[in-house]
Amino acid sequence: MNDKNKTKVGDNTRLAHIGNNPRAFYGFVNPPVVHASTVLFPDAETMASRNQKYTYGTRGTPTTDALAAAMNELEGAAGTIIVPSGLAAVTVPMLAFLSAGDHVLIVDSVYHPTRHFADTMLSRLGVEVTYYDPAVDAGIGALMQPNTKVVLTEAPGSGTFEMQDIPAIVEVAHRGGAIVMMDNTWATPLFFRPLDHGVDISIQAATKYPAGHSDILLGTVSANEACFERLLDTHGALGICAAPDDVYQVLRGLRTMGVRLERHQQSALALARWLEGQKGVARVLHPALESHPGHAIWKRDFSGASGLFSIVLDGGGQTQAHAFLDALKYFGLGYSWGGYESLAVHVQLNDRTIAHAPKEGPVMRLQIGLEDVEDLKADLAGALAAAAKA
Ligand SMILES: Cc1ncc(COP(=O)(O)O)c(C=O)c1O
C-alpha cells in the first residue's frame, strides 16, 4: 500500500495486506517462518562491520520484521519490538526507561502481575513506585515528582474496567518530563490508537486478540520516534526475543482480528445490556454501556469495545461466586482471554489501594467468545440462578 491509501482504507483491508511483501518471497502470500540463531556473512569485512540487514537471530528475522511492520502500521508507530509474552511487553519498556532513583506512577487498576513486577523487581532496583486513581485525569500533576520518569496507564482497568482520560494525563506527564506508557490490550489498536493520543509507548498482549485462539503467548511494544531507539537497545541487551512460530501465528491471527473483534464486540454488548436487567446482577462494568462512569471518555476516545467485561453480583461472597462459576457449561474457568471461547473468573481485588473493589458483591469477569449469544445467555442465566440458590 502506498502512503496515500493508508489513511483511506478500512481496518479489515489493512489487516489483510499489512506486514507482508509477497514479491520479496517469490510471490508467496505469507512470509517465511525463519528459524535462526546463526546468520552467515559473505566475507570477513562484512562480518566485522556487521554491515548487512540481519546479523543474529535475537536481533530480528524476516518473520519478526513482518509482524513488527504490521504493528507499526496499526499503531502508527516508529518501531515495534516483539517479546515472548504480554507481561514481558510491560516489563521490558519499564526496564528501558526506569533507573535507580527514578519514580514511576502506575494506575491502581493495573493488571496484577504488572503490580507484582513493580513491587518486587522495580523496588529492588531502587525505583520508587506510586499507585494513582484511574479517575485522576489532569490531577496526576499533583503526584508528579522531579524524578518521575514514567506514567503507566491501562484503560479500561483490569477486572473493574475504569476508564482513564489519556490525553489529559499525557499533557501533564509530558509537561513534567515523564513519558507515558499504555497497556492497550483490551481495545487493541483497532479501537484505540494510544500514540495518536500522545502516548509514547503502546503495549499489547498479543496473546489475546491478535493471536485469538488461546494457544500463543506473545507481546508487542510499539514506540514513537523519540522512544524507539532506547526501547530497541534494551530489548537487545536483555535478549528477550520471541520464537518464530509464535510470531508467525500472531501475524496469521491479525488477518482475522477485525472480523473476530466485531463479533466479540456485538455479542459482549448484547449480553452486557441483557445482564443489566437481570435479577442477581448489581452492576455491569462495561465502558460502552451508558451506565458506566467512564462512558463519556470511552465514547470520546475509543471507536469500539472488545469482548471482556465484568458483572458485580448483587450480594454474596465466595460461595455465591463459586456457585456461579461451577454452574457454567460453555464458559470455561480460565485466566487468559481474547480467544474464540467464552471464559469466566472470580476477580480478586485485594491488591487495590485506591480503586477499591465494588461493595455490592463478588466481581465476575466474563470473556465473551465467538459462540452463539443465545447459548451464552442461557448459560449465564443458569449461573445466576445457581448463585441465588447458594
Ligand atoms: C491487560 C493485560 N496486560 C497484559 C497481560 C499479560 O499477557 P500474557 O498473558 O501474554 O503475559 C494480560 C493477561 O491477562 C492482560 O490482561
The ligand as an SDF file (V2000), in Angstrom:
LIG
                    3D

 16 16  0  0  0  0  0  0  0  0999 V2000
   -4.2310   -6.1400   30.4150 C   0  0  0  0  0  0  0  0  0  0  0  0
   -3.2410   -7.2440   30.2960 C   0  0  0  0  0  0  0  0  0  0  0  0
   -1.9710   -6.9430   30.0210 N   0  0  0  0  0  0  0  0  0  0  0  0
   -1.0310   -7.9120   29.9060 C   0  0  0  0  0  0  0  0  0  0  0  0
   -1.3600   -9.2350   30.0800 C   0  0  0  0  0  0  0  0  0  0  0  0
   -0.2730  -10.2540   30.0030 C   0  0  0  0  0  0  0  0  0  0  0  0
   -0.3400  -11.0680   28.8770 O   0  0  0  0  0  0  0  0  0  0  0  0
    0.3470  -12.5010   28.8530 P   0  0  0  0  0  0  0  0  0  0  0  0
   -0.6540  -13.4680   29.3810 O   0  0  0  0  0  0  0  0  0  0  0  0
    0.6690  -12.7220   27.4140 O   0  0  0  0  0  0  0  0  0  0  0  0
    1.5940  -12.4200   29.6890 O   0  0  0  0  0  0  0  0  0  0  0  0
   -2.6680   -9.5920   30.3670 C   0  0  0  0  0  0  0  0  0  0  0  0
   -3.0370  -11.0150   30.5650 C   0  0  0  0  0  0  0  0  0  0  0  0
   -4.0880  -11.3570   31.0290 O   0  0  0  0  0  0  0  0  0  0  0  0
   -3.6380   -8.5700   30.4970 C   0  0  0  0  0  0  0  0  0  0  0  0
   -4.9160   -8.8640   30.8140 O   0  0  0  0  0  0  0  0  0  0  0  0
  1  2  1  0
  2  3  1  0
  2 15  2  0
  3  4  2  0
  4  5  1  0
  5  6  1  0
  5 12  2  0
  6  7  1  0
  7  8  1  0
  8  9  2  0
  8 10  1  0
  8 11  1  0
 12 13  1  0
 12 15  1  0
 13 14  2  0
 15 16  1  0
M  END
$$$$
